[in-house]
């Protein structure tokens, strides 16, 4: 299995090309997500991650990149008021085995 958690994979989720100025910002996000996911799962490198962890990491990196535009948690405004960024993403939690999706362990 080859590593899929690449900058190209995350850029594709965000519809960014390597010519976009935002593309360069992905490197730091990728490093942070890679370190966090490795500590959560105990799997040290992305090339050893199974497909679900890999996809969850890519989704988390894309979410964090989009989040840079909403530091106060406000996604947009409409006629009803502010629309806030959701605190939790159940799909990412499921793929990464977080929260209610923590895998049972013995010992």
N, C-alpha and C positions, 0 to 999 in steps of 0.2 A: 504494500500500500504506500502511495506517495503522499507527501504532506500537501494538504489543500489549504491550510491556513497561510495564505500568501497575501501580499499587498494587492496583487492583481484580483484575487477573489473578492476582497473587501471593496476594492474600487469598483468592481462590476456591480456589486450590490448597491452601491451609491451612485451608479451611472457616471463615474468619473473616468477621465482618460489620463494618461501619464503627462499630458500637457496642461492639465488644470493645476492652478497654484495650490489648491487644497490637497492634491495628491501627495505632496511632500509632507503634509501634516500627519498622514496615516502612519508613518514609520514609528513615531513615538507612541501612538495609540496601540499599534500592533505589539510593541515591546511590553507595554503595560498589561494588555490583555493576555499576552502569552505568559507573563510571569504570574498573573492572578489565577489563570486557569490551571497552570502547572501546580500552584500551591493548593488549589481547591481539590484537584483530582488526584494529586500524587503522581501524575504522569509527567516526567520532566520536560520532554520536548514535543513540539507539534508533530514531528514525523512519526511519533508513536501513538498519537491520539486516534481513537476510533472515529468513525464518520459522524456520530451524533455530537461528540465533543468538538470536533472540527467545525461543524456547521454552527453550533452554539457560539463558539469563539468568534467566528466571522460575523455573526449577527450582533454580538455584543460590541465588537469593534466598530461596526457600521453605526450602531445606536449611539455609542460614545462620540463618534465623529459628528453625527447630527446634533447631538446634545450641546456642542460647543456654541450653537446659535441660540441656546435657551438656558443661560447660566442660572437664571432665577426660577427655572421650571416652567416658564410661560412659553407655550408652543406658538400660539397665535391669539388674535382677538377676533371676535365676531359680535353680532348684535346682542348676544346673550352675555357677553363679558369675555373673560380670559379663558383660554383652553390650555390646560396644564399637561405637561409630560407625565405619563403614567410612572409611578414610582417603581413598579415591578413589571417585568415582562414574563408572563408564564411560559411562553415558548422557549425563551432562553434558559429559564430555570429548569425546564424539563430536559432540554438537551444537555445542559451542564450538570444535571443532578444536584440542584440547589433547592433549598427550602423544603417544600413538601415532597420534592422528588429526590431527596437524599437516598442513596442506595444503602440498604441495611448492611451492617458489618458485624462480624462476630469476633470477639477477642480483643 
